[in-house]
């Protein structure tokens, strides 16, 4: 059997308050729980078979599993067949496999759009599970917020061409220490959250700076949607709020008579 040696800095183990043996066991447990290793492989890695046996028999006898872990790996596994549905429906829709009529294109478009929405919901489920069990960590770095917000809004507009979005960014000291990927996701989620609460109307995004913080406002105005997309809203709201809190920021959401009003702030 080939052996791979994994080197871990002593400082990291000390920070996590783990011995090398405990670190190996924790790795084995995590890989087993996420279905990356089977029972025997996890036992071999852990060095103490009883640790994994306890997990195996515990779940079999009680019928209970960690729901956050289950959601994370189940959603990940479901993405593979879903991506196949999305990909091949696009291929057929474009006529690559042969000509299709207008009715077939309309049906395939419904399949494609439904698959895209389901994929987005699965991604949100994974993020919710990771946030809920504390497994999501930020990668903070100095970032130009004017550029970040502008690009995030531009990408959202391209993905939602039927929605009218106006953007006003008035920030002179624009360098903040943030996780740019996660914060771009927050802006995308909040614009979508505000947009799905109305059928006709417009969206606005504004950003300005306070003494020691950045303040962002997203507002939708127009005819309120009858279908409030409660599941989508709950997911988008939970993920966005949790990510803002991880940045030590604050967020409020208020449903108005003619739309949504969302504020969030980030400390400098």
Secondary structure, DSSP 8 states (H G I E B T S, - for coil): ---------HHHHHHHT--HHHHHHHHHHHHHHTTSS-HHHHHHHHS-HHHHHHHHHHHHHH----HHHHHHHHHHHHHHHHHHHHHHHHHHHTTTTS---HHHHHHHHHHHHHHHHHHHHHHHHHHHHHHHTT------EEEEHHHHHHHHHHHHHHHTTTSEEEEEEE-SS-EEEE-HHHHHHHHHHHHHHHHTTEEEEEEEEEEEE-SSEEEEEEEEEEEE-S---HHHHHHHHHHHHHHHHHTT-EEEEEEETTEEEEEEEEE-
